Amino acid sequence: MLTKVARALLSSATLGVLVAAPARAQGYPFSQRGSVTQMVAFTEISVTYGRPVARGRALFGALVPWDSVWHPGADSATRITFTHDVLLEGKPLRAGEYSLWLIPRATKPWTLIVSRAAHVFHKPYPGERFDVVRLDVTPEQVSPVESLAIYFPEVLRDEAVMRLHWGTTALALHIKAPFKPT
């Protein structure tokens, strides 16, 4: 005969197994989380993002439609943090945490949107009222990568290039970090 405490513990344990079972059955996530941190002079730049996988799919103009706002990543919106003010493609951007969004286009430069709505899911786009910077960036055709990658292929003194790369398409973003400690 079980005591009240034993019945409660057994009931809790059974409930825990039932709740946890679907999570184990689900398997691994389709898109893994990734992050990159880069010092540029005295400014730390950190990016956290979901890494969608191409898996043989047509990407831009298909999975990611032309002329629609898309966030470069999966699940939670891609976040970027700057510890000091920077220039992004020559436009000033204050220190802080932001989310990144893109409008891919078939024949024109793409629009990069930096939004102050940093902690949001990848859908829906939080809206223009949160935009801090919008700028045009011309995509490049490059060697393919299966999973979305964000990295810094060039870092020199107070300047860097941050590249967003998925499939055979990449965007190079030029960042200048002029902060000097006093």
WONORWO-V156264 format. One line per field, one symbol per residue. ss: DSSP state (A for helix, B for strand, O for the rest). psi: psi as a letter, one per 40 degrees, with the letter a starting at -180 (. if undefined). burial: I if it has 16 or more other C-alpha atoms within 10 Angstrom, else O. A space follows every 50 residues. Layout:
BEGIN
ss = ???
psi = ???
burial = ???
END
This chain:
BEGIN
ss = OOOAAAAAAAAAAAAAAAAAAAAAAAOOOOOBBBBBBBBBOOBBBBBBBB BOBOOOOOOBOOOBOOOOBBOOOOOBOOBBBBOOOBBBOOBBBOOBBBBB BBBOOOOOOBBBBBBOOOOOBOOOOOOAAABBBBBBBOOBBBBBBBBBBB BBBBBBOOBBBBBBBBBBBBBBBBBBOOOOOO
psi = hiidddddddddddddddddddddddaiidhiiiihhhhhbehhhhhhii gihdfeihchecdhiifihihgaibiihihhheiiihhfehihiiahiii iigiideiiihhhhiegdgiieiiheideehdhhihhhiihiiiidihhh igehhhbfiihhhhhhbehihhhhhhgehhi.
burial = OOOOOOOOOOOOOOOOOOOOOOOOOOOOOOIIOOIOOIIIIOIOIIIIII IIIIOOOOIIOOOIOIOOIIIIIIIIIIIIIIIIIIOIIOOOIOOOIIII IIIIIOOOOIIIIIIIIIOIIIOOIIOOOIIOIOOOIOIOOOOOOOIIII IIOOIOOIIIIIIIIIIOIIIIIIIIIIOOOO
END
